[in-house]
Amino acid sequence: MGLSAWAAVTLAGAAVAWGQPPEGEPNAEAPQALNLAALLSLAEARYPGLRAQEARIRAAEARLDEARLSPFFRSWQATAGITVAPRAEGTIIFSDQGQLPLDNGWAPVVDLGIQGFVPLYTFGKLRNLKRAARAGVRAQRLDRERRLARLRFDVRRAYFALQLALDVEQMFREGRPKLERARRRLQRMLDDGDPNANPTHRYRLEAAVAEVEARASETTRLRRGAEAALRALTGVAELVVPPCPMAPVELSPPTLEALRERAHRSRPEVGMLQAALEAREADLDIQRAGYAPDFGLGFQARYSWGPGMTDQSNPWISDPANRQSLGGGLLMRWSLDFAGTRFRTARARARLEETRAQLDEAQLGMDLEVATSLEALLDAQRREAAWREGRQQTRAWFVSEAQAYEIALDDTDPKDLIDAMKAYFEARFNHLRAIQALNEAAAELERVTGEELLPPDAWEPPCE
């Protein structure tokens, strides 16, 4: 058996071992391995973006409570003041002092008052104010669902990328020592002038080694990026995942029309825009009601006391320093700014039309997203099936060439064995990439439809 063939056998043996975990006892102190379901739970519990959104929900709920209660107390005002004024004495009939006795000395004057308006009928202003606030709460809750769906997709995408990187790195760890031994032995045979050693075979082997090193660098970057993403999303400092080979998810997607209907029905973005539409409609009704008055109960109470001024108890005498008043009744408040109301109504109507157009635009965009994501999934499924078949066929090709060299057939060319090895290596690598693309496309399709396409335990096959 020629050396180039032996080197190719060792390379292919490394490719066959791709994805097999190294033997040995597990470290008892190593951190617990976290599968995809565990990482998703951690991300949902710890991700700061979700906590921020929950705070926005509480703020929207507080705004709704304000809309329910605040309009009844918004116009209530309490005032209190203290000042000093010249002393003044006398009766309502006679006083020997002038209207401004500045030389009499000064005394304090205390004034307290409260007044307010309780609306009873506002031509829909209060009703639509609460309607808009309820739409705001619904929009914030739906925004949390949107962020949660995006978070789940990001975690799944990073996890699948990490699985791909780990599977490829495992193959490299198995194959590199054999490659190095093959290079050293080939070089010794060339130096010794062995007739079985062909310089062309060395060039082919060196090209294969260079390709492996380049792929190893790409894989390292992919693994580090995926680990950094998972740490950021989950808050786990020391990340360990189960040593299981990556497998494609089993998903038979519905028709395009069915997926579009799901997206229009379930996407949080649609619900958010519908909530915005309701809030715009409520705002337009509020502005229109600005042409009409508000009816309600008005009240006021006032008390002032000036100990340095003689209290004039006659109700027909004005005594600013010593005064008591109390009153209430049905009131009407009417803003006569009809020109401003007209412009505010026009602005609210334009915003409503803008939101309707945005909803139509969003639905068109969702249709495009669904169609693109579905085609990406179908393409990934076709490529996965093709590369799976290619991996099987190239492996059979390689085994056949290796056996031919083992029995030293005269018509066997070492070049054929090296070509078979490289084809098998490439097919295996592309098959894993197709699996990763398939899983990521399935996650994206679930995100853009807004509905669960797979049960939670179906995203990662059991690790046997």
TORLUMKOL-308302 format. One line per field, with one value per residue (C-alpha): residue number from 1; x, y, z; residue in three letters. Coordinates in nm, 2 decimals. Layout:
num <- [NUM, ...]
px <- [X, ...]
py <- [Y, ...]
pz <- [Z, ...]
residu <- [ALA, ...]
//
This chain:
num <- [1, 2, 3, 4, 5, 6, 7, 8, 9, 10, 11, 12, 13, 14, 15, 16, 17, 18, 19, 20, 21, 22, 23, 24, 25, 26, 27, 28, 29, 30, 31, 32, 33, 34, 35, 36, 37, 38, 39, 40, 41, 42, 43, 44, 45, 46, 47, 48, 49, 50, 51, 52, 53, 54, 55, 56, 57, 58, 59, 60, 61, 62, 63, 64, 65, 66, 67, 68, 69, 70, 71, 72, 73, 74, 75, 76, 77, 78, 79, 80, 81, 82, 83, 84, 85, 86, 87, 88, 89, 90, 91, 92, 93, 94, 95, 96, 97, 98, 99, 100, 101, 102, 103, 104, 105, 106, 107, 108, 109, 110, 111, 112, 113, 114, 115, 116, 117, 118, 119, 120, 121, 122, 123, 124, 125, 126, 127, 128, 129, 130, 131, 132, 133, 134, 135, 136, 137, 138, 139, 140, 141, 142, 143, 144, 145, 146, 147, 148, 149, 150, 151, 152, 153, 154, 155, 156, 157, 158, 159, 160, 161, 162, 163, 164, 165, 166, 167, 168, 169, 170, 171, 172, 173, 174, 175, 176, 177, 178, 179, 180, 181, 182, 183, 184, 185, 186, 187, 188, 189, 190, 191, 192, 193, 194, 195, 196, 197, 198, 199, 200, 201, 202, 203, 204, 205, 206, 207, 208, 209, 210, 211, 212, 213, 214, 215, 216, 217, 218, 219, 220, 221, 222, 223, 224, 225, 226, 227, 228, 229, 230, 231, 232, 233, 234, 235, 236, 237, 238, 239, 240, 241, 242, 243, 244, 245, 246, 247, 248, 249, 250, 251, 252, 253, 254, 255, 256, 257, 258, 259, 260, 261, 262, 263, 264, 265, 266, 267, 268, 269, 270, 271, 272, 273, 274, 275, 276, 277, 278, 279, 280, 281, 282, 283, 284, 285, 286, 287, 288, 289, 290, 291, 292, 293, 294, 295, 296, 297, 298, 299, 300, 301, 302, 303, 304, 305, 306, 307, 308, 309, 310, 311, 312, 313, 314, 315, 316, 317, 318, 319, 320, 321, 322, 323, 324, 325, 326, 327, 328, 329, 330, 331, 332, 333, 334, 335, 336, 337, 338, 339, 340, 341, 342, 343, 344, 345, 346, 347, 348, 349, 350, 351, 352, 353, 354, 355, 356, 357, 358, 359, 360, 361, 362, 363, 364, 365, 366, 367, 368, 369, 370, 371, 372, 373, 374, 375, 376, 377, 378, 379, 380, 381, 382, 383, 384, 385, 386, 387, 388, 389, 390, 391, 392, 393, 394, 395, 396, 397, 398, 399, 400, 401, 402, 403, 404, 405, 406, 407, 408, 409, 410, 411, 412, 413, 414, 415, 416, 417, 418, 419, 420, 421, 422, 423, 424, 425, 426, 427, 428, 429, 430, 431, 432, 433, 434, 435, 436, 437, 438, 439, 440, 441, 442, 443, 444, 445, 446, 447, 448, 449, 450, 451, 452, 453, 454, 455, 456, 457, 458, 459, 460, 461, 462, 463, 464]
px <- [0.00, 0.15, 0.21, -0.03, -0.31, -0.22, -0.23, -0.57, -0.69, -0.60, -0.77, -1.08, -1.07, -1.07, -1.37, -1.56, -1.49, -1.64, -1.90, -1.79, -1.71, -1.37, -1.36, -1.29, -1.46, -1.65, -1.51, -1.72, -1.65, -1.74, -2.04, -2.37, -2.44, -2.73, -2.95, -3.15, -3.46, -3.26, -3.09, -3.43, -3.56, -3.26, -3.28, -3.65, -3.58, -3.27, -3.26, -3.26, -3.46, -3.76, -3.73, -3.73, -4.04, -4.22, -4.14, -4.30, -4.61, -4.64, -4.60, -4.88, -5.10, -5.03, -5.13, -5.46, -5.53, -5.45, -5.70, -5.97, -5.92, -5.72, -5.98, -6.21, -5.94, -5.72, -5.89, -5.89, -5.66, -5.58, -5.40, -5.25, -5.07, -4.95, -4.86, -4.85, -5.08, -5.13, -5.35, -5.70, -5.97, -6.32, -6.68, -6.88, -7.01, -6.71, -6.33, -6.08, -5.82, -5.75, -5.78, -5.41, -5.29, -4.93, -4.83, -5.05, -4.81, -4.83, -5.00, -5.01, -5.29, -5.35, -5.55, -5.67, -5.88, -5.99, -6.18, -6.25, -6.46, -6.59, -6.68, -7.01, -7.07, -6.79, -6.93, -6.70, -6.37, -6.32, -6.44, -6.20, -5.92, -5.96, -6.00, -5.66, -5.49, -5.62, -5.49, -5.15, -5.14, -5.23, -4.96, -4.69, -4.79, -4.78, -4.44, -4.32, -4.44, -4.25, -3.94, -3.98, -4.02, -3.71, -3.51, -3.61, -3.50, -3.17, -3.10, -3.19, -2.98, -2.67, -2.72, -2.74, -2.43, -2.25, -2.35, -2.21, -1.88, -1.84, -1.91, -1.66, -1.40, -1.43, -1.35, -1.05, -0.92, -0.95, -0.79, -0.50, -0.26, -0.31, -0.25, 0.07, 0.20, 0.11, 0.30, 0.61, 0.61, 0.56, 0.85, 1.07, 0.98, 1.05, 1.38, 1.47, 1.37, 1.10, 0.93, 0.59, 0.63, 0.51, 0.57, 0.23, 0.07, 0.25, 0.10, -0.24, -0.20, -0.07, -0.37, -0.60, -0.41, -0.44, -0.81, -0.85, -0.66, -0.87, -1.19, -1.06, -1.01, -1.36, -1.50, -1.32, -1.47, -1.81, -1.79, -1.66, -1.93, -2.20, -2.07, -2.06, -2.42, -2.55, -2.37, -2.51, -2.87, -2.87, -2.64, -2.44, -2.08, -1.94, -2.13, -2.13, -2.37, -2.44, -2.19, -2.45, -2.43, -2.65, -2.96, -3.22, -3.56, -3.86, -4.09, -4.36, -4.46, -4.82, -4.90, -4.79, -5.15, -5.20, -4.88, -4.98, -5.31, -5.13, -4.90, -5.19, -5.37, -5.09, -4.79, -4.75, -4.66, -5.01, -5.17, -4.95, -5.05, -5.42, -5.38, -5.22, -5.51, -5.76, -5.57, -5.56, -5.94, -5.99, -5.77, -5.97, -6.30, -6.15, -6.05, -6.39, -6.55, -6.35, -6.62, -6.86, -6.86, -6.81, -7.08, -7.00, -7.01, -6.81, -6.72, -6.51, -6.43, -6.22, -6.11, -5.89, -5.80, -5.62, -5.60, -5.48, -5.80, -6.14, -6.36, -6.66, -6.93, -7.18, -7.21, -7.25, -6.92, -6.60, -6.34, -6.05, -5.85, -6.14, -6.35, -6.53, -6.70, -6.84, -7.03, -7.10, -7.33, -7.37, -7.11, -7.03, -6.68, -6.64, -6.33, -6.41, -6.08, -6.27, -5.99, -5.74, -5.99, -6.03, -5.65, -5.61, -5.89, -5.73, -5.40, -5.56, -5.74, -5.41, -5.24, -5.52, -5.48, -5.10, -5.15, -5.40, -5.14, -4.87, -5.09, -5.13, -4.76, -4.68, -4.91, -4.74, -4.40, -4.52, -4.64, -4.29, -4.12, -4.33, -4.27, -3.90, -3.87, -4.07, -3.86, -3.55, -3.67, -3.77, -3.43, -3.25, -3.45, -3.36, -2.99, -2.99, -3.13, -2.89, -2.58, -2.69, -2.71, -2.38, -2.21, -2.33, -2.21, -1.88, -1.81, -1.89, -1.65, -1.38, -1.41, -1.39, -1.07, -0.92, -0.99, -0.84, -0.51, -0.51, -0.51, -0.26, -0.45, -0.22, -0.47, -0.55, -0.42, -0.34, -0.50, -0.84, -0.81, -0.72, -1.00, -1.25, -1.13, -1.17, -1.51, -1.62, -1.48, -1.66, -1.99, -1.98, -1.90, -2.17, -2.42, -2.37, -2.40, -2.72, -2.86, -2.77, -2.94, -3.25, -3.28, -3.23, -3.48, -3.74, -3.68, -3.72, -4.04, -4.19, -4.09, -4.24, -4.57, -4.62, -4.74, -4.57, -4.48, -4.30, -4.35, -4.07, -3.91, -3.89, -3.63, -3.35, -3.37, -3.30, -2.93, -2.87]
py <- [0.00, 0.34, 0.61, 0.86, 0.60, 0.53, 0.91, 0.93, 0.64, 0.82, 1.14, 0.95, 0.77, 1.11, 1.21, 0.89, 0.97, 1.32, 1.40, 1.12, 1.25, 1.15, 0.87, 0.92, 0.98, 1.31, 1.57, 1.57, 1.94, 2.05, 2.27, 2.10, 2.07, 2.28, 2.17, 2.40, 2.39, 2.48, 2.77, 2.90, 2.89, 3.08, 3.34, 3.40, 3.44, 3.65, 3.85, 4.23, 4.32, 4.12, 4.28, 4.62, 4.53, 4.42, 4.76, 4.92, 4.70, 4.83, 5.18, 5.13, 4.98, 5.28, 5.51, 5.31, 5.36, 5.73, 5.75, 5.59, 5.81, 6.12, 6.31, 6.33, 6.50, 6.67, 7.01, 7.01, 7.27, 7.37, 7.70, 7.83, 8.16, 8.39, 8.76, 9.07, 9.38, 9.71, 9.69, 9.84, 9.89, 10.03, 9.93, 9.91, 10.26, 10.46, 10.43, 10.70, 10.53, 10.56, 10.29, 10.23, 10.29, 10.21, 10.37, 10.15, 9.86, 9.53, 9.20, 8.86, 8.74, 8.37, 8.25, 7.89, 7.76, 7.46, 7.43, 7.17, 7.02, 6.67, 6.58, 6.40, 6.41, 6.48, 6.36, 6.06, 6.22, 6.01, 5.69, 5.73, 5.83, 5.49, 5.32, 5.45, 5.36, 5.00, 4.98, 5.10, 4.82, 4.56, 4.69, 4.67, 4.31, 4.21, 4.38, 4.15, 3.85, 3.99, 4.03, 3.69, 3.53, 3.71, 3.60, 3.24, 3.25, 3.41, 3.15, 2.87, 3.01, 3.05, 2.70, 2.54, 2.73, 2.61, 2.25, 2.28, 2.43, 2.16, 1.88, 2.01, 2.07, 1.72, 1.59, 1.82, 1.69, 1.33, 1.40, 1.64, 1.39, 1.15, 1.42, 1.52, 1.16, 1.12, 1.43, 1.32, 0.97, 1.09, 1.34, 1.06, 0.84, 1.12, 1.18, 0.81, 0.80, 0.54, 0.46, 0.45, 0.82, 1.06, 1.44, 1.50, 1.31, 1.53, 1.84, 1.69, 1.61, 1.96, 2.11, 1.89, 2.00, 2.37, 2.33, 2.16, 2.45, 2.71, 2.54, 2.50, 2.88, 2.94, 2.69, 2.85, 3.19, 3.04, 2.87, 3.17, 3.39, 3.14, 3.10, 3.48, 3.52, 3.25, 3.39, 3.74, 3.60, 3.36, 3.51, 3.18, 3.26, 2.91, 2.75, 2.37, 2.19, 1.82, 1.63, 1.51, 1.52, 1.77, 1.63, 1.80, 1.89, 1.70, 1.97, 1.93, 2.30, 2.38, 2.55, 2.91, 3.04, 2.86, 3.02, 3.36, 3.33, 3.23, 3.53, 3.77, 3.61, 3.55, 3.78, 4.02, 4.30, 4.27, 4.30, 4.59, 4.78, 4.70, 4.84, 5.15, 5.18, 5.16, 5.43, 5.65, 5.61, 5.70, 6.01, 6.12, 6.08, 6.28, 6.56, 6.57, 6.59, 6.91, 7.10, 7.01, 7.13, 6.93, 6.91, 6.83, 6.93, 7.23, 7.33, 7.57, 7.67, 7.96, 8.09, 8.39, 8.53, 8.86, 8.92, 9.27, 9.38, 9.42, 9.14, 9.29, 9.03, 9.19, 8.96, 9.26, 9.41, 9.30, 9.20, 9.03, 8.97, 8.80, 8.60, 8.27, 8.12, 7.78, 7.69, 7.41, 7.32, 7.20, 7.36, 7.37, 7.41, 7.49, 7.56, 7.81, 7.73, 7.59, 7.67, 7.48, 7.19, 7.18, 7.14, 6.89, 6.68, 6.69, 6.59, 6.30, 6.19, 6.19, 5.98, 5.73, 5.70, 5.66, 5.38, 5.20, 5.22, 5.09, 4.79, 4.71, 4.76, 4.53, 4.26, 4.28, 4.25, 3.96, 3.78, 3.83, 3.71, 3.40, 3.32, 3.37, 3.17, 2.89, 2.87, 2.88, 2.58, 2.38, 2.46, 2.35, 2.03, 1.95, 2.03, 1.82, 1.52, 1.57, 1.60, 1.31, 1.10, 1.25, 1.17, 0.81, 0.77, 0.93, 0.72, 0.41, 0.54, 0.61, 0.26, 0.10, 0.29, 0.22, -0.16, -0.16, -0.01, -0.26, -0.55, -0.37, -0.38, -0.28, -0.06, 0.16, 0.51, 0.69, 1.00, 0.82, 0.75, 1.11, 1.24, 1.00, 1.11, 1.48, 1.43, 1.24, 1.51, 1.79, 1.60, 1.54, 1.90, 2.03, 1.79, 1.93, 2.29, 2.19, 2.05, 2.38, 2.58, 2.36, 2.40, 2.78, 2.81, 2.62, 2.86, 3.16, 3.02, 2.98, 3.34, 3.49, 3.30, 3.38, 3.04, 2.72, 2.49, 2.23, 2.13, 2.25, 1.91, 1.85, 2.12, 1.89, 1.51, 1.31, 1.26, 0.89]
pz <- [0.00, -0.10, 0.15, -0.01, 0.01, 0.38, 0.45, 0.28, 0.49, 0.81, 0.69, 0.60, 0.94, 1.10, 0.89, 0.99, 1.35, 1.31, 1.58, 1.82, 2.17, 2.32, 2.56, 2.92, 3.26, 3.29, 3.53, 3.84, 3.90, 3.55, 3.51, 3.42, 3.05, 2.94, 2.65, 2.43, 2.65, 2.96, 2.78, 2.66, 3.02, 3.14, 2.87, 2.94, 3.31, 3.29, 2.97, 3.06, 2.75, 2.88, 3.22, 3.05, 2.86, 3.18, 3.32, 3.01, 3.07, 3.43, 3.31, 3.05, 3.32, 3.55, 3.25, 3.23, 3.60, 3.56, 3.27, 3.49, 3.80, 3.72, 3.50, 3.81, 4.02, 3.76, 3.80, 4.18, 4.32, 4.68, 4.75, 5.07, 5.13, 5.40, 5.37, 5.57, 5.54, 5.73, 6.03, 5.98, 6.24, 6.24, 6.15, 5.83, 5.92, 6.03, 6.04, 6.11, 5.89, 5.52, 5.26, 5.28, 5.64, 5.59, 5.93, 6.14, 6.16, 5.98, 6.06, 5.90, 5.67, 5.60, 5.30, 5.23, 4.94, 4.74, 4.42, 4.16, 3.88, 3.86, 3.50, 3.45, 3.08, 2.83, 2.49, 2.50, 2.60, 2.91, 2.75, 2.46, 2.69, 2.87, 2.54, 2.42, 2.75, 2.73, 2.37, 2.50, 2.76, 2.50, 2.27, 2.54, 2.62, 2.26, 2.23, 2.50, 2.30, 2.00, 2.20, 2.35, 2.01, 1.89, 2.19, 2.14, 1.78, 1.87, 2.14, 1.90, 1.62, 1.85, 1.99, 1.64, 1.54, 1.85, 1.78, 1.42, 1.55, 1.81, 1.57, 1.32, 1.59, 1.72, 1.37, 1.36, 1.69, 1.57, 1.23, 1.30, 1.47, 1.18, 0.93, 1.09, 1.11, 0.74, 0.64, 0.84, 0.69, 0.34, 0.37, 0.50, 0.21, -0.04, 0.13, 0.11, -0.26, -0.20, -0.54, -0.38, -0.27, -0.55, -0.50, -0.66, -0.38, -0.13, -0.30, -0.28, 0.08, 0.17, -0.01, 0.20, 0.52, 0.42, 0.37, 0.70, 0.88, 0.70, 0.80, 1.16, 1.18, 1.05, 1.30, 1.59, 1.50, 1.47, 1.81, 2.00, 1.84, 1.93, 2.29, 2.33, 2.21, 2.44, 2.74, 2.66, 2.61, 2.91, 3.16, 3.19, 3.25, 3.19, 2.91, 2.85, 2.62, 2.59, 2.37, 2.12, 1.75, 1.57, 1.41, 1.18, 1.33, 1.18, 1.05, 0.78, 0.72, 0.62, 0.29, 0.22, 0.25, 0.59, 0.72, 0.60, 0.77, 1.09, 1.07, 1.01, 1.31, 1.56, 1.49, 1.78, 1.53, 1.38, 1.73, 1.82, 1.50, 1.56, 1.92, 1.77, 1.53, 1.81, 2.01, 1.70, 1.65, 2.02, 1.98, 1.68, 1.88, 2.16, 1.92, 1.76, 2.11, 2.16, 1.98, 2.26, 2.62, 2.94, 3.21, 3.57, 3.93, 4.04, 4.40, 4.59, 4.95, 5.07, 5.41, 5.49, 5.83, 5.91, 6.29, 6.24, 6.05, 6.20, 6.07, 5.88, 5.92, 5.69, 5.39, 5.16, 5.26, 5.08, 5.34, 5.16, 5.49, 5.67, 5.43, 5.42, 5.12, 5.02, 4.70, 4.45, 4.17, 3.81, 3.58, 3.21, 3.07, 2.71, 2.52, 2.24, 2.05, 1.76, 1.51, 1.72, 1.76, 1.38, 1.33, 1.61, 1.45, 1.11, 1.26, 1.45, 1.13, 0.93, 1.20, 1.19, 0.81, 0.86, 1.11, 0.87, 0.59, 0.83, 0.91, 0.54, 0.49, 0.78, 0.65, 0.31, 0.47, 0.68, 0.37, 0.22, 0.53, 0.55, 0.18, 0.21, 0.54, 0.40, 0.08, 0.30, 0.50, 0.20, 0.04, 0.35, 0.37, 0.01, 0.06, 0.38, 0.20, -0.10, 0.12, 0.34, 0.02, -0.09, 0.24, 0.22, -0.14, -0.09, 0.21, 0.01, -0.26, -0.01, 0.16, -0.18, -0.28, 0.06, 0.03, -0.31, -0.18, 0.11, -0.13, -0.35, -0.68, -0.97, -1.15, -0.84, -0.85, -0.52, -0.67, -0.67, -0.29, -0.21, -0.42, -0.25, 0.09, 0.00, -0.14, 0.17, 0.39, 0.19, 0.18, 0.56, 0.63, 0.40, 0.54, 0.89, 0.75, 0.58, 0.91, 1.09, 0.81, 0.83, 1.20, 1.18, 0.90, 1.11, 1.40, 1.17, 1.02, 1.36, 1.45, 1.14, 1.17, 1.54, 1.62, 1.76, 1.47, 1.69, 2.05, 2.28, 2.31, 1.94, 1.87, 2.00, 1.96, 2.27, 2.33, 2.34]
residu <- [MET, GLY, LEU, SER, ALA, TRP, ALA, ALA, VAL, THR, LEU, ALA, GLY, ALA, ALA, VAL, ALA, TRP, GLY, GLN, PRO, PRO, GLU, GLY, GLU, PRO, ASN, ALA, GLU, ALA, PRO, GLN, ALA, LEU, ASN, LEU, ALA, ALA, LEU, LEU, SER, LEU, ALA, GLU, ALA, ARG, TYR, PRO, GLY, LEU, ARG, ALA, GLN, GLU, ALA, ARG, ILE, ARG, ALA, ALA, GLU, ALA, ARG, LEU, ASP, GLU, ALA, ARG, LEU, SER, PRO, PHE, PHE, ARG, SER, TRP, GLN, ALA, THR, ALA, GLY, ILE, THR, VAL, ALA, PRO, ARG, ALA, GLU, GLY, THR, ILE, ILE, PHE, SER, ASP, GLN, GLY, GLN, LEU, PRO, LEU, ASP, ASN, GLY, TRP, ALA, PRO, VAL, VAL, ASP, LEU, GLY, ILE, GLN, GLY, PHE, VAL, PRO, LEU, TYR, THR, PHE, GLY, LYS, LEU, ARG, ASN, LEU, LYS, ARG, ALA, ALA, ARG, ALA, GLY, VAL, ARG, ALA, GLN, ARG, LEU, ASP, ARG, GLU, ARG, ARG, LEU, ALA, ARG, LEU, ARG, PHE, ASP, VAL, ARG, ARG, ALA, TYR, PHE, ALA, LEU, GLN, LEU, ALA, LEU, ASP, VAL, GLU, GLN, MET, PHE, ARG, GLU, GLY, ARG, PRO, LYS, LEU, GLU, ARG, ALA, ARG, ARG, ARG, LEU, GLN, ARG, MET, LEU, ASP, ASP, GLY, ASP, PRO, ASN, ALA, ASN, PRO, THR, HIS, ARG, TYR, ARG, LEU, GLU, ALA, ALA, VAL, ALA, GLU, VAL, GLU, ALA, ARG, ALA, SER, GLU, THR, THR, ARG, LEU, ARG, ARG, GLY, ALA, GLU, ALA, ALA, LEU, ARG, ALA, LEU, THR, GLY, VAL, ALA, GLU, LEU, VAL, VAL, PRO, PRO, CYS, PRO, MET, ALA, PRO, VAL, GLU, LEU, SER, PRO, PRO, THR, LEU, GLU, ALA, LEU, ARG, GLU, ARG, ALA, HIS, ARG, SER, ARG, PRO, GLU, VAL, GLY, MET, LEU, GLN, ALA, ALA, LEU, GLU, ALA, ARG, GLU, ALA, ASP, LEU, ASP, ILE, GLN, ARG, ALA, GLY, TYR, ALA, PRO, ASP, PHE, GLY, LEU, GLY, PHE, GLN, ALA, ARG, TYR, SER, TRP, GLY, PRO, GLY, MET, THR, ASP, GLN, SER, ASN, PRO, TRP, ILE, SER, ASP, PRO, ALA, ASN, ARG, GLN, SER, LEU, GLY, GLY, GLY, LEU, LEU, MET, ARG, TRP, SER, LEU, ASP, PHE, ALA, GLY, THR, ARG, PHE, ARG, THR, ALA, ARG, ALA, ARG, ALA, ARG, LEU, GLU, GLU, THR, ARG, ALA, GLN, LEU, ASP, GLU, ALA, GLN, LEU, GLY, MET, ASP, LEU, GLU, VAL, ALA, THR, SER, LEU, GLU, ALA, LEU, LEU, ASP, ALA, GLN, ARG, ARG, GLU, ALA, ALA, TRP, ARG, GLU, GLY, ARG, GLN, GLN, THR, ARG, ALA, TRP, PHE, VAL, SER, GLU, ALA, GLN, ALA, TYR, GLU, ILE, ALA, LEU, ASP, ASP, THR, ASP, PRO, LYS, ASP, LEU, ILE, ASP, ALA, MET, LYS, ALA, TYR, PHE, GLU, ALA, ARG, PHE, ASN, HIS, LEU, ARG, ALA, ILE, GLN, ALA, LEU, ASN, GLU, ALA, ALA, ALA, GLU, LEU, GLU, ARG, VAL, THR, GLY, GLU, GLU, LEU, LEU, PRO, PRO, ASP, ALA, TRP, GLU, PRO, PRO, CYS, GLU]
//
